[in-house]
Amino acid sequence: KNEVEQSPQNLTAQEGEFITINCSYSVGISALHWLQQHPGGGIVSLFMLSSGKKKHGRLIATINIQEKHSSLHITASHPRDSAVYICAALVYNTDKLIFGTGTRLQVFP
Amino acid sequence: DVKVTQSSRYLVKRTGEKVFLECVQDMDHENMFWYRQDPGLGLRLIYFSYDVKMKEKGDIPEGYSVSREKKERFSLILESASTNQTSMYLCASSPRWTYEQYFGPGTRLTVT
C-alpha cells in the first residue's frame, strides 16, 4: 500500500462543475503539498498546508490532520484546469516528500 | 520568481553512455532534489542535497550519482545508461526552513 493515496486516478468534468480530488496519507507529516502538472512536464506548487484550509482564486485545499486526509477543490472548473494534480506529504522532521500517483483531470467545454 | 532550469528538455542516449543532467536554481536555496517520474508510480526521489558537497540517497539511487560543487547547481549522473532509466527527470529546490519545493521543467530521457 502506498503511503500517499489519491483518488480518483482519472476525472472528467464539464466546464463549470465543482471538482474534488482526495488525498490520504499514512505517515506523520509536517505539511502537505498540492501540485499541478501540465502536459510537457512542468510542475507548479499550488498549496502547502499543515492545518485547516487555504484558498487561491477558484482553488481550495483543506486538510484534516486527525483523519490524515486532504482535499483539493476546484470551483467553476474550466478547460484550462485540465492537468495532473499531485499531492505530496512532507514527512515529519525531514525534507522528504512522498508523492501520490496523481489525478488526471480533463475539463471539457 | 524562483527559477529552476534544467539543461535539456529532451535527450536521447545509447545504452552504456555516461549521461549528465544539469539543474540550476537562482534563489540561493539550500536544498536541491532529483526525481524521476514514471507512469503509475508518481515521482520518486533519487538523491537530494542540503548543502554544497553534501548528498543523501533517496528511494531509488541505484545506477545514479550526483554532484553539488556550487550551491546553485545540482547534477545527476548516469554512469552507464540503461533502457530502464528511460524516464522523465525532474529537479527541484527549496529553502531549508519552508520546505516548499520549486520544480524545473523536466528532462525526458530516452535510452535506446
Backbone of each chain as ProteinMPNN parsed JSONL, in Angstrom:
{"seq_chain_A": "KNEVEQSPQNLTAQEGEFITINCSYSVGISALHWLQQHPGGGIVSLFMLSSGKKKHGRLIATINIQEKHSSLHITASHPRDSAVYICAALVYNTDKLIFGTGTRLQVFP", "coords_chain_A": {"N_chain_A": [[0.866, -1.191, 0.0], [0.575, 2.189, -0.914], [2.107, 5.003, 0.713], [0.98, 7.453, 0.352], [-2.05, 8.103, -0.981], [-4.116, 8.782, -3.754], [-7.316, 9.809, -4.968], [-9.909, 10.404, -7.379], [-8.139, 8.367, -9.886], [-8.44, 9.203, -12.477], [-10.351, 11.81, -13.904], [-13.129, 13.274, -15.366], [-14.83, 16.192, -16.428], [-17.462, 18.55, -16.98], [-17.258, 21.875, -18.158], [-17.525, 24.303, -15.649], [-18.341, 22.676, -13.594], [-18.086, 21.545, -10.155], [-15.176, 20.384, -8.672], [-13.636, 17.715, -6.921], [-10.74, 16.421, -5.51], [-9.134, 13.817, -3.831], [-6.892, 13.014, -1.121], [-5.137, 10.746, 0.795], [-3.067, 9.855, 3.538], [-0.523, 7.954, 5.215], [1.614, 8.432, 6.798], [3.413, 10.311, 9.341], [3.228, 13.8, 9.132], [4.647, 17.014, 8.304], [3.613, 18.889, 6.635], [1.418, 19.284, 3.803], [1.576, 19.127, 0.318], [-0.038, 20.441, -2.563], [0.184, 19.967, -5.968], [0.451, 20.978, -9.408], [0.547, 19.634, -12.625], [1.14, 20.289, -15.899], [0.625, 19.139, -19.311], [3.688, 18.253, -20.902], [5.259, 18.535, -18.731], [6.12, 20.44, -16.685], [5.989, 21.306, -13.25], [3.962, 22.886, -10.877], [3.71, 24.427, -7.749], [0.789, 24.48, -5.893], [-0.444, 24.718, -3.347], [0.756, 24.693, 0.02], [0.035, 23.185, 2.959], [-0.618, 22.858, 6.471], [-2.614, 22.738, 8.244], [-6.178, 23.151, 8.543], [-7.513, 25.232, 6.082], [-6.878, 26.49, 2.788], [-7.152, 29.053, 0.314], [-7.083, 29.949, -3.092], [-7.947, 31.913, -5.522], [-10.012, 30.119, -7.628], [-9.411, 27.758, -6.456], [-9.361, 25.549, -3.704], [-7.919, 24.216, -0.828], [-8.042, 21.727, 1.637], [-7.291, 20.3, 4.827], [-7.371, 17.567, 7.081], [-5.958, 16.783, 9.878], [-6.238, 14.845, 11.886], [-7.698, 12.83, 10.639], [-5.976, 12.249, 8.617], [-6.155, 13.208, 5.951], [-6.65, 14.988, 2.942], [-8.143, 17.402, 0.769], [-8.543, 18.689, -2.52], [-10.251, 21.237, -4.026], [-11.908, 22.456, -6.891], [-13.605, 25.163, -7.963], [-16.179, 26.093, -10.265], [-15.088, 24.884, -12.697], [-12.76, 24.941, -15.463], [-11.7, 24.489, -18.881], [-8.915, 25.089, -18.977], [-8.051, 24.197, -16.555], [-7.416, 21.608, -16.888], [-5.211, 19.093, -16.22], [-2.615, 17.252, -14.478], [-3.028, 16.549, -11.113], [-1.268, 16.52, -8.155], [-0.709, 15.188, -4.972], [1.479, 15.62, -2.207], [3.2, 14.461, 0.567], [4.935, 15.988, 3.145], [7.288, 14.525, 4.971], [7.356, 14.192, 8.471], [9.678, 16.105, 10.286], [11.665, 15.955, 8.384], [13.115, 16.706, 5.117], [11.833, 15.419, 3.179], [9.65, 14.537, 0.553], [6.794, 12.575, -0.035], [5.125, 11.27, -2.736], [1.834, 11.183, -4.145], [0.274, 9.288, -6.818], [-1.01, 10.86, -8.581], [-3.789, 12.658, -10.059], [-5.503, 12.662, -12.987], [-7.053, 15.215, -14.568], [-9.58, 16.165, -16.776], [-11.231, 18.757, -18.278], [-14.02, 19.514, -20.055], [-15.307, 21.693, -22.594]], "CA_chain_A": [[0.0, 0.0, 0.0], [1.331, 3.426, -0.954], [1.943, 5.852, 1.894], [0.125, 8.561, -0.082], [-3.003, 7.595, -1.973], [-5.016, 9.776, -4.306], [-8.47, 9.339, -5.729], [-9.756, 9.289, -8.318], [-6.951, 8.439, -10.742], [-8.836, 9.983, -13.646], [-11.576, 12.564, -13.65], [-13.563, 14.152, -16.446], [-15.87, 17.101, -15.969], [-17.923, 19.6, -17.883], [-16.919, 23.22, -17.707], [-18.436, 24.864, -14.654], [-18.592, 21.739, -12.5], [-17.27, 21.575, -8.938], [-14.283, 19.216, -8.71], [-12.944, 17.351, -5.678], [-9.701, 15.383, -5.582], [-8.84, 13.408, -2.462], [-5.553, 12.513, -0.82], [-4.991, 10.163, 2.122], [-1.677, 9.516, 3.801], [-0.394, 7.099, 6.399], [2.823, 8.812, 7.533], [3.352, 11.574, 10.057], [3.644, 14.851, 8.2], [4.745, 18.42, 8.715], [2.767, 19.673, 5.726], [1.0, 18.578, 2.593], [1.612, 19.937, -0.894], [-0.788, 20.145, -3.77], [0.966, 20.378, -7.13], [-0.231, 20.864, -10.698], [1.48, 19.336, -13.712], [0.528, 20.396, -17.224], [1.322, 18.364, -20.351], [5.004, 18.849, -21.124], [6.038, 18.136, -17.566], [6.413, 21.393, -15.623], [5.177, 21.17, -12.034], [3.789, 24.132, -10.142], [3.149, 24.246, -6.42], [-0.456, 25.22, -5.702], [-0.615, 24.978, -1.924], [1.371, 23.885, 1.057], [-0.754, 23.465, 4.155], [-0.406, 21.949, 7.596], [-3.863, 22.663, 9.006], [-7.284, 23.983, 8.097], [-7.95, 25.445, 4.712], [-6.292, 27.612, 2.054], [-7.914, 29.369, -0.901], [-6.411, 30.82, -4.05], [-8.83, 32.001, -6.685], [-11.053, 29.07, -7.641], [-8.862, 26.557, -5.834], [-9.429, 25.48, -2.242], [-7.333, 22.998, -0.28], [-8.341, 21.505, 3.046], [-6.597, 19.165, 5.426], [-7.819, 17.097, 8.377], [-4.77, 16.096, 10.395], [-6.646, 13.664, 12.654], [-8.121, 11.784, 9.7], [-4.906, 12.08, 7.636], [-6.84, 13.346, 4.679], [-6.697, 16.325, 2.364], [-8.902, 17.515, -0.474], [-8.379, 19.857, -3.382], [-11.499, 21.55, -4.714], [-11.875, 23.479, -7.944], [-14.951, 25.661, -8.226], [-16.399, 26.615, -11.622], [-13.953, 24.367, -13.47], [-12.543, 25.486, -16.797], [-10.779, 23.618, -19.626], [-7.511, 25.341, -18.667], [-7.71, 23.461, -15.337], [-7.021, 20.252, -17.269], [-3.823, 18.865, -15.8], [-2.484, 16.224, -13.449], [-2.91, 17.135, -9.788], [-0.472, 15.596, -7.348], [-0.49, 15.568, -3.578], [2.767, 15.146, -1.704], [3.291, 14.621, 2.015], [6.257, 16.296, 3.684], [7.44, 13.645, 6.124], [7.656, 14.946, 9.681], [11.073, 16.264, 10.706], [12.589, 15.725, 7.263], [12.847, 17.496, 3.912], [11.444, 14.44, 2.174], [8.27, 14.475, 0.083], [6.287, 11.326, -0.615], [4.142, 11.726, -3.713], [0.79, 10.348, -4.706], [0.491, 8.989, -8.231], [-1.615, 11.917, -9.391], [-5.155, 12.573, -10.609], [-5.56, 13.32, -14.296], [-8.329, 15.921, -14.732], [-9.906, 16.762, -18.075], [-12.447, 19.551, -18.235], [-14.492, 19.746, -21.428], [-16.183, 22.888, -22.728]], "C_chain_A": [[0.893, 1.228, 0.0], [1.063, 4.244, 0.3], [1.091, 7.077, 1.601], [-0.758, 8.063, -1.224], [-3.904, 8.728, -2.436], [-6.194, 9.106, -4.973], [-9.28, 10.538, -6.212], [-8.452, 9.397, -9.112], [-7.212, 9.299, -11.967], [-10.187, 10.619, -13.372], [-11.894, 13.393, -14.888], [-14.73, 14.977, -15.943], [-16.276, 18.028, -17.095], [-17.543, 20.947, -17.284], [-17.979, 23.729, -16.739], [-18.687, 23.957, -13.466], [-17.647, 21.983, -11.327], [-16.489, 20.259, -8.869], [-13.713, 18.978, -7.319], [-11.96, 16.228, -5.958], [-9.264, 15.097, -4.156], [-7.446, 12.826, -2.314], [-5.549, 11.997, 0.613], [-3.548, 9.738, 2.319], [-1.578, 8.739, 5.102], [0.847, 7.43, 7.228], [2.573, 10.075, 8.344], [3.914, 12.678, 9.192], [3.819, 16.183, 8.914], [3.804, 19.276, 7.889], [2.393, 18.812, 4.538], [0.987, 19.57, 1.431], [0.532, 19.487, -1.864], [-0.04, 20.768, -4.938], [0.14, 20.18, -8.387], [0.815, 20.624, -11.775], [0.728, 19.364, -15.038], [1.267, 19.494, -18.199], [2.635, 19.04, -20.713], [5.874, 18.74, -19.893], [6.173, 19.125, -16.44], [5.458, 21.267, -14.446], [5.167, 22.493, -11.293], [3.19, 23.807, -8.785], [1.897, 25.114, -6.282], [-0.614, 25.658, -4.249], [0.386, 24.146, -1.136], [0.608, 24.203, 2.334], [-0.498, 22.42, 5.221], [-1.637, 21.864, 8.479], [-4.918, 23.478, 8.281], [-7.483, 24.026, 6.597], [-7.171, 26.605, 4.103], [-7.066, 27.796, 0.756], [-7.073, 30.276, -1.785], [-7.238, 30.828, -5.316], [-9.929, 30.963, -6.601], [-10.596, 27.772, -6.977], [-8.939, 26.66, -4.308], [-8.794, 24.167, -1.817], [-7.666, 22.927, 1.2], [-7.539, 20.315, 3.552], [-7.197, 18.86, 6.785], [-6.697, 16.218, 8.935], [-5.156, 14.803, 11.119], [-7.02, 12.505, 11.729], [-7.071, 11.493, 8.64], [-5.465, 12.135, 6.217], [-6.834, 14.806, 4.244], [-7.52, 16.295, 1.086], [-8.516, 18.789, -1.209], [-9.689, 20.048, -4.139], [-11.237, 22.613, -5.77], [-13.321, 23.9, -8.184], [-15.009, 26.208, -9.651], [-15.269, 26.192, -12.555], [-13.967, 24.874, -14.908], [-11.596, 24.562, -17.548], [-9.3, 23.857, -19.318], [-7.088, 24.704, -17.332], [-7.266, 22.033, -15.648], [-5.53, 20.068, -17.028], [-3.807, 17.631, -14.911], [-2.261, 16.937, -12.118], [-2.299, 16.091, -8.864], [-0.443, 16.095, -5.911], [0.814, 14.937, -3.105], [2.856, 15.468, -0.218], [4.732, 14.912, 2.413], [6.421, 15.52, 4.987], [7.957, 14.446, 7.316], [9.147, 14.927, 10.004], [12.096, 15.922, 9.616], [12.288, 16.745, 6.167], [12.231, 16.629, 2.829], [9.954, 14.522, 1.846], [7.963, 13.061, -0.406], [5.082, 11.693, -1.472], [3.048, 10.699, -3.944], [1.031, 10.18, -6.204], [-0.247, 9.959, -9.159], [-3.04, 11.613, -9.817], [-5.171, 13.358, -11.907], [-6.953, 13.904, -14.492], [-8.447, 16.454, -16.152], [-11.229, 17.484, -17.952], [-12.825, 19.9, -19.669], [-15.406, 20.951, -21.486], [-17.647, 22.482, -22.899]], "O_chain_A": [[1.836, 1.326, 0.784], [-0.024, 4.204, 0.875], [0.537, 7.677, 2.522], [-0.274, 7.66, -2.281], [-4.39, 9.527, -1.635], [-6.094, 7.988, -5.478], [-9.333, 11.567, -5.539], [-7.746, 10.401, -9.02], [-6.336, 10.025, -12.435], [-11.045, 10.045, -12.702], [-11.042, 14.12, -15.398], [-15.524, 14.512, -15.126], [-15.521, 18.255, -18.04], [-17.514, 21.124, -16.066], [-19.178, 23.598, -16.984], [-19.19, 24.408, -12.437], [-16.564, 22.545, -11.483], [-17.057, 19.174, -8.99], [-13.35, 19.923, -6.62], [-12.307, 15.215, -6.565], [-9.048, 16.016, -3.366], [-6.894, 12.231, -3.24], [-5.915, 12.721, 1.539], [-2.885, 9.311, 1.374], [-2.436, 8.852, 5.978], [1.106, 6.784, 8.244], [1.633, 10.821, 8.069], [4.969, 12.51, 8.579], [3.23, 16.44, 9.964], [3.262, 20.267, 8.377], [2.975, 17.754, 4.302], [0.469, 20.682, 1.537], [0.228, 18.299, -1.968], [0.324, 21.943, -4.903], [-0.752, 19.334, -8.435], [1.833, 21.312, -11.836], [-0.19, 18.578, -15.27], [2.413, 19.121, -17.949], [2.693, 20.265, -20.82], [7.097, 18.84, -19.988], [6.333, 18.697, -15.297], [4.249, 21.135, -14.635], [6.201, 23.134, -11.103], [2.265, 23.001, -8.686], [1.934, 26.321, -6.521], [-0.885, 26.824, -3.965], [0.802, 23.065, -1.553], [0.541, 25.361, 2.747], [-0.204, 21.261, 4.928], [-1.705, 21.015, 9.368], [-4.601, 24.378, 7.504], [-7.604, 22.995, 5.934], [-6.842, 27.575, 4.786], [-7.569, 26.836, 0.173], [-6.443, 31.226, -1.32], [-7.23, 29.868, -6.086], [-10.687, 30.922, -5.632], [-11.342, 26.793, -6.953], [-8.632, 27.693, -3.712], [-9.097, 23.117, -2.385], [-7.586, 23.921, 1.922], [-7.159, 19.434, 2.781], [-7.5, 19.771, 7.556], [-6.516, 15.072, 8.522], [-4.478, 13.785, 10.98], [-6.697, 11.349, 12.003], [-7.251, 10.578, 7.836], [-5.268, 11.227, 5.409], [-6.988, 15.722, 5.051], [-7.582, 15.273, 0.403], [-8.208, 19.815, -0.604], [-10.172, 19.134, -4.808], [-10.454, 23.541, -5.567], [-14.158, 23.082, -8.565], [-14.019, 26.718, -10.175], [-14.579, 27.033, -13.132], [-15.011, 25.187, -15.48], [-10.764, 23.907, -16.922], [-8.504, 22.921, -19.39], [-5.899, 24.675, -17.014], [-6.79, 21.326, -14.759], [-4.702, 20.801, -17.569], [-4.849, 17.04, -14.627], [-1.41, 17.82, -12.011], [-2.745, 14.945, -8.8], [-0.185, 17.271, -5.657], [1.196, 13.855, -3.552], [2.617, 16.601, 0.201], [5.643, 14.165, 2.056], [5.77, 15.826, 5.986], [8.868, 15.264, 7.189], [9.789, 13.877, 9.995], [13.256, 15.636, 9.912], [11.348, 17.534, 6.266], [12.118, 17.059, 1.681], [9.109, 14.57, 2.74], [8.767, 12.438, -1.098], [4.143, 12.338, -1.005], [3.301, 9.495, -3.94], [1.887, 10.848, -6.783], [-0.116, 9.878, -10.38], [-3.439, 10.453, -9.92], [-4.89, 14.556, -11.931], [-7.929, 13.16, -14.575], [-7.538, 17.107, -16.664], [-12.236, 16.889, -17.566], [-12.042, 20.506, -20.401], [-16.179, 21.209, -20.563], [-18.516, 23.345, -23.024]]}, "seq_chain_B": "DVKVTQSSRYLVKRTGEKVFLECVQDMDHENMFWYRQDPGLGLRLIYFSYDVKMKEKGDIPEGYSVSREKKERFSLILESASTNQTSMYLCASSPRWTYEQYFGPGTRLTVT", "coords_chain_B": {"N_chain_B": [[10.666, 35.874, -9.018], [11.08, 32.416, -8.416], [13.431, 30.505, -10.157], [14.001, 27.485, -11.677], [16.08, 25.735, -13.663], [16.658, 23.291, -16.194], [19.063, 21.432, -18.028], [18.364, 20.227, -20.469], [15.398, 19.641, -22.398], [14.615, 17.42, -23.778], [16.245, 14.33, -24.332], [18.216, 11.955, -25.96], [19.892, 8.986, -25.581], [22.401, 6.41, -25.895], [22.504, 2.996, -24.793], [24.765, 2.338, -22.19], [26.156, 4.716, -22.388], [27.566, 7.596, -20.714], [25.709, 9.861, -18.883], [24.854, 13.211, -18.282], [22.816, 15.214, -16.341], [21.83, 18.466, -15.826], [21.023, 20.879, -13.332], [19.954, 24.052, -12.394], [19.424, 26.576, -9.998], [18.146, 29.788, -9.087], [17.723, 31.04, -6.673], [19.176, 30.882, -4.359], [18.686, 28.642, -2.784], [18.977, 26.172, -0.217], [18.403, 23.434, -0.325], [18.339, 20.841, -2.748], [16.938, 18.654, -5.214], [16.636, 15.538, -6.964], [14.349, 13.855, -8.974], [12.665, 11.041, -10.454], [10.041, 10.412, -12.77], [7.544, 8.181, -13.462], [4.969, 6.567, -15.335], [2.122, 5.724, -13.427], [3.623, 5.367, -11.155], [4.287, 7.726, -9.987], [6.242, 10.488, -8.659], [9.526, 9.756, -7.74], [12.123, 9.883, -5.373], [15.482, 10.354, -6.156], [18.086, 11.34, -5.402], [19.072, 13.72, -2.919], [20.275, 16.969, -1.888], [21.455, 18.921, 0.739], [23.218, 20.89, 1.052], [26.202, 22.463, -0.226], [28.359, 20.111, -1.654], [27.235, 18.143, -0.097], [25.256, 15.223, 0.074], [22.466, 13.014, -0.09], [21.131, 9.744, -0.274], [18.144, 8.952, -1.991], [15.082, 7.263, -2.531], [15.546, 5.611, -4.711], [18.411, 5.238, -5.589], [20.118, 3.638, -7.065], [22.316, 3.121, -9.739], [22.68, 5.75, -10.276], [24.468, 8.834, -9.707], [25.413, 11.871, -7.992], [26.334, 15.363, -8.058], [27.327, 18.216, -6.31], [28.841, 20.944, -6.498], [28.645, 23.664, -6.449], [26.413, 25.987, -4.882], [24.165, 26.655, -6.402], [23.87, 24.724, -8.333], [23.084, 21.442, -9.303], [23.902, 18.288, -10.173], [22.915, 15.39, -11.958], [24.052, 12.168, -12.548], [24.259, 9.56, -14.797], [25.971, 6.784, -14.78], [26.339, 4.635, -16.537], [24.224, 4.413, -18.875], [21.054, 2.779, -18.96], [18.317, 0.976, -20.497], [16.181, 0.868, -18.75], [16.315, 3.236, -17.433], [15.079, 5.096, -18.898], [12.977, 7.791, -18.729], [11.1, 10.509, -17.194], [12.87, 13.146, -15.842], [13.031, 15.145, -13.035], [14.025, 18.105, -11.49], [14.284, 19.821, -8.367], [14.131, 22.557, -6.031], [14.465, 23.932, -2.715], [14.027, 26.29, -0.04], [15.7, 25.984, 3.113], [14.081, 26.107, 5.457], [11.385, 26.386, 4.84], [10.518, 24.439, 3.162], [8.937, 24.282, 0.868], [8.848, 23.115, -2.34], [10.297, 23.952, -5.474], [9.949, 23.351, -8.846], [11.823, 22.286, -11.707], [11.483, 22.303, -15.367], [11.692, 19.723, -16.283], [13.349, 16.862, -17.758], [13.056, 14.812, -20.444], [14.242, 11.756, -20.803], [15.412, 9.392, -23.06], [16.633, 6.187, -23.408], [18.247, 4.216, -25.654]], "CA_chain_B": [[10.172, 34.494, -9.16], [12.079, 31.357, -8.369], [13.59, 29.839, -11.435], [14.801, 26.269, -11.705], [16.25, 25.359, -15.064], [17.319, 22.019, -16.475], [19.893, 21.656, -19.212], [17.724, 19.77, -21.704], [14.018, 19.187, -22.251], [14.582, 16.074, -24.352], [17.588, 13.781, -24.511], [18.248, 10.559, -26.395], [21.225, 8.429, -25.374], [22.527, 4.967, -26.154], [22.863, 2.129, -23.663], [26.178, 2.357, -21.842], [26.708, 6.068, -22.379], [27.51, 8.37, -19.474], [24.752, 10.943, -19.108], [24.84, 14.268, -17.275], [21.666, 16.112, -16.32], [22.201, 19.615, -15.008], [19.932, 21.667, -12.767], [20.432, 25.299, -11.808], [18.387, 27.418, -9.392], [18.677, 31.142, -8.932], [17.175, 31.66, -5.462], [20.026, 30.646, -3.19], [18.089, 27.593, -1.95], [19.925, 25.205, 0.337], [18.057, 22.057, -0.696], [18.051, 20.504, -4.152], [16.419, 17.283, -5.318], [16.405, 14.9, -8.256], [13.286, 12.854, -9.0], [12.205, 10.524, -11.729], [8.594, 10.24, -12.803], [7.132, 7.125, -14.378], [3.507, 6.376, -15.283], [1.606, 4.814, -12.407], [4.493, 5.313, -9.974], [4.471, 9.047, -9.402], [7.618, 10.955, -8.531], [10.338, 9.045, -6.765], [13.332, 10.635, -5.078], [16.727, 9.645, -6.475], [19.071, 11.895, -4.473], [18.926, 15.122, -2.598], [21.434, 17.644, -1.32], [21.034, 20.017, 1.597], [24.27, 21.906, 1.088], [27.278, 22.194, -1.181], [29.144, 18.894, -1.442], [26.501, 17.192, 0.723], [24.243, 14.49, -0.679], [21.88, 11.857, 0.583], [20.381, 8.871, -1.176], [16.702, 8.901, -1.877], [14.477, 5.932, -2.543], [15.998, 4.785, -5.848], [19.687, 5.797, -6.031], [20.944, 2.679, -7.798], [22.584, 3.471, -11.128], [22.82, 7.2, -10.372], [25.273, 9.573, -8.74], [25.141, 13.306, -8.065], [27.428, 16.261, -7.724], [26.943, 19.587, -5.997], [30.059, 21.702, -6.242], [28.213, 25.04, -6.171], [25.093, 25.983, -4.258], [23.072, 26.807, -7.348], [23.911, 23.701, -9.382], [22.999, 20.058, -8.811], [23.997, 17.45, -11.369], [22.601, 13.964, -11.861], [24.927, 11.441, -13.473], [24.006, 8.153, -15.062], [27.326, 6.332, -15.113], [26.241, 3.775, -17.721], [22.778, 4.454, -19.065], [20.369, 1.551, -19.351], [16.977, 1.268, -21.028], [15.221, 1.074, -17.66], [16.441, 4.601, -16.951], [14.217, 5.95, -19.718], [12.026, 8.36, -17.793], [11.112, 11.959, -17.024], [13.674, 13.523, -14.682], [12.66, 16.47, -12.536], [14.849, 18.701, -10.442], [13.556, 20.777, -7.537], [14.91, 23.188, -4.964], [13.65, 24.54, -1.668], [14.75, 26.881, 1.078], [15.799, 24.977, 4.149], [13.12, 26.115, 6.554], [9.982, 26.425, 4.422], [10.273, 23.119, 2.57], [8.144, 24.308, -0.354], [9.767, 22.804, -3.421], [10.087, 24.575, -6.779], [10.384, 22.347, -9.805], [12.241, 22.609, -13.059], [10.548, 21.865, -16.41], [11.831, 18.284, -16.552], [14.091, 16.349, -18.909], [12.577, 13.484, -20.848], [15.398, 10.989, -21.27], [15.183, 8.094, -23.698], [17.854, 5.405, -23.587], [17.945, 3.184, -26.666]], "C_chain_B": [[11.329, 33.505, -9.087], [12.195, 30.734, -9.741], [14.516, 28.635, -11.258], [14.88, 25.831, -13.164], [16.982, 24.026, -15.16], [17.936, 22.116, -17.858], [19.227, 21.243, -20.511], [16.274, 19.436, -21.429], [13.873, 17.749, -22.738], [16.014, 15.62, -24.615], [17.451, 12.333, -24.952], [19.683, 10.073, -26.301], [21.211, 6.938, -25.656], [22.899, 4.236, -24.873], [24.371, 2.156, -23.442], [26.814, 3.729, -21.826], [26.642, 6.671, -20.988], [26.667, 9.61, -19.751], [24.814, 11.933, -17.944], [23.559, 15.09, -17.43], [21.978, 17.229, -15.334], [20.953, 20.365, -14.536], [20.536, 22.904, -12.105], [19.246, 26.063, -11.227], [18.989, 28.756, -9.03], [18.208, 31.821, -7.648], [17.96, 31.334, -4.204], [19.416, 29.609, -2.226], [19.143, 26.612, -1.478], [19.677, 23.797, -0.218], [17.831, 21.917, -2.197], [17.788, 19.007, -4.261], [16.418, 16.831, -6.777], [15.37, 13.8, -8.093], [13.213, 12.251, -10.396], [10.711, 10.244, -11.631], [8.239, 9.229, -13.869], [5.63, 6.912, -14.244], [3.12, 5.361, -14.22], [2.432, 4.758, -11.142], [4.66, 6.667, -9.308], [5.937, 9.457, -9.391], [8.328, 10.176, -7.43], [11.682, 9.75, -6.618], [14.571, 9.788, -5.365], [17.815, 10.045, -5.475], [18.614, 13.281, -4.065], [20.177, 15.657, -1.91], [20.939, 18.809, -0.48], [22.118, 21.078, 1.77], [25.315, 21.536, 0.041], [28.08, 20.985, -0.712], [28.449, 17.869, -0.54], [25.453, 16.511, -0.142], [23.713, 13.359, 0.177], [21.089, 11.049, -0.435], [18.895, 9.008, -0.905], [16.218, 7.46, -1.904], [15.041, 5.013, -3.625], [17.34, 5.278, -6.388], [20.509, 4.897, -6.958], [21.077, 3.094, -9.264], [22.785, 4.963, -11.36], [23.879, 7.699, -9.381], [24.971, 11.052, -8.934], [26.38, 14.082, -7.694], [26.864, 17.634, -7.42], [28.189, 20.347, -5.546], [29.768, 23.166, -5.931], [26.778, 25.002, -5.7], [23.971, 25.976, -5.29], [22.94, 25.64, -8.333], [23.951, 22.305, -8.783], [22.924, 19.164, -10.041], [23.645, 16.018, -11.045], [23.392, 13.243, -12.944], [24.453, 9.999, -13.575], [25.317, 7.589, -15.589], [27.344, 5.478, -16.382], [24.757, 3.58, -17.988], [22.231, 3.092, -19.498], [18.943, 1.894, -19.761], [15.964, 1.495, -19.912], [15.385, 2.432, -16.972], [15.754, 5.609, -17.883], [13.091, 6.465, -18.836], [12.007, 9.875, -17.941], [11.876, 12.264, -15.74], [13.36, 14.963, -14.299], [13.584, 16.879, -11.411], [13.978, 19.662, -9.651], [14.509, 21.396, -6.533], [13.95, 23.745, -3.927], [14.549, 25.229, -0.656], [14.718, 25.901, 2.233], [14.599, 24.961, 5.074], [11.669, 26.214, 6.127], [9.564, 25.144, 3.712], [9.412, 23.129, 1.325], [9.082, 24.151, -1.535], [9.317, 23.474, -4.715], [10.731, 23.677, -7.821], [10.873, 22.962, -11.114], [11.267, 22.023, -14.07], [10.65, 20.38, -16.756], [12.679, 18.002, -17.779], [13.55, 14.97, -19.226], [13.739, 12.748, -21.504], [14.945, 9.667, -21.865], [16.524, 7.415, -23.903], [17.535, 4.248, -24.534], [19.043, 2.125, -26.722]], "O_chain_B": [[12.409, 33.74, -9.63], [11.195, 30.466, -10.405], [15.639, 28.748, -10.766], [13.859, 25.59, -13.809], [17.813, 23.689, -14.317], [17.41, 22.789, -18.744], [19.49, 21.841, -21.554], [15.946, 18.99, -20.33], [13.106, 16.965, -22.18], [16.869, 16.392, -25.05], [16.663, 11.576, -24.386], [20.588, 10.68, -26.874], [20.163, 6.293, -25.656], [23.533, 4.802, -23.982], [25.152, 2.016, -24.383], [27.915, 3.889, -21.299], [25.783, 6.315, -20.181], [26.889, 10.317, -20.733], [24.823, 11.541, -16.777], [23.26, 15.594, -18.512], [22.337, 16.988, -14.181], [19.961, 20.465, -15.258], [21.506, 22.81, -11.352], [18.2, 26.188, -11.866], [20.173, 28.86, -8.709], [18.284, 33.044, -7.536], [17.449, 31.498, -3.096], [19.608, 29.689, -1.012], [20.068, 26.26, -2.209], [20.616, 23.068, -0.536], [17.209, 22.771, -2.828], [18.338, 18.204, -3.507], [16.225, 17.629, -7.695], [15.476, 12.938, -7.22], [13.636, 12.857, -11.38], [10.189, 9.892, -10.574], [8.588, 9.394, -15.038], [5.078, 7.061, -13.153], [3.707, 4.284, -14.123], [2.002, 4.167, -10.151], [5.13, 6.742, -8.173], [6.769, 8.831, -10.047], [7.793, 9.971, -6.341], [12.298, 10.158, -7.603], [14.695, 8.661, -4.887], [18.388, 9.196, -4.792], [17.859, 13.935, -4.784], [21.015, 14.9, -1.42], [20.104, 19.594, -0.928], [21.958, 22.035, 2.528], [25.305, 20.433, -0.503], [28.427, 20.86, 0.463], [29.029, 16.823, -0.25], [24.834, 17.149, -0.993], [24.405, 12.821, 1.041], [20.462, 11.603, -1.338], [18.452, 9.156, 0.234], [16.864, 6.56, -1.367], [15.021, 3.791, -3.482], [17.406, 5.701, -7.542], [21.481, 5.348, -7.563], [20.086, 3.38, -9.936], [23.027, 5.398, -12.486], [24.143, 7.067, -8.358], [24.348, 11.441, -9.922], [27.33, 13.56, -7.11], [26.033, 18.158, -8.163], [28.529, 20.376, -4.363], [30.541, 23.828, -5.239], [26.014, 24.106, -6.062], [22.934, 25.351, -5.07], [21.973, 25.592, -9.094], [24.74, 22.019, -7.882], [22.0, 19.271, -10.847], [24.022, 15.491, -9.998], [23.4, 13.654, -14.104], [24.271, 9.314, -12.569], [25.721, 7.884, -16.714], [28.257, 5.588, -17.199], [24.115, 2.704, -17.408], [22.845, 2.365, -20.278], [18.424, 2.958, -19.423], [14.994, 2.23, -20.096], [14.659, 2.735, -16.025], [15.84, 6.819, -17.676], [12.338, 5.679, -18.261], [12.784, 10.452, -18.703], [11.571, 11.714, -14.682], [13.417, 15.872, -15.127], [13.881, 16.1, -10.505], [13.042, 20.25, -10.193], [15.559, 20.833, -6.224], [12.78, 23.998, -4.213], [15.687, 24.815, -0.436], [13.809, 25.076, 2.325], [14.137, 23.882, 5.446], [10.784, 26.134, 6.98], [8.38, 24.811, 3.671], [9.168, 22.063, 0.76], [10.001, 24.95, -1.717], [8.125, 23.554, -5.013], [11.894, 23.292, -7.703], [10.395, 24.007, -11.555], [10.327, 21.324, -13.691], [9.786, 19.843, -17.449], [12.723, 18.797, -18.718], [13.578, 14.07, -18.387], [14.159, 13.079, -22.613], [14.187, 8.92, -21.246], [17.439, 7.988, -24.496], [16.673, 3.416, -24.254], [18.956, 1.186, -27.512]]}, "name": "protein", "num_of_chains": 2, "seq": "KNEVEQSPQNLTAQEGEFITINCSYSVGISALHWLQQHPGGGIVSLFMLSSGKKKHGRLIATINIQEKHSSLHITASHPRDSAVYICAALVYNTDKLIFGTGTRLQVFPDVKVTQSSRYLVKRTGEKVFLECVQDMDHENMFWYRQDPGLGLRLIYFSYDVKMKEKGDIPEGYSVSREKKERFSLILESASTNQTSMYLCASSPRWTYEQYFGPGTRLTVT"}
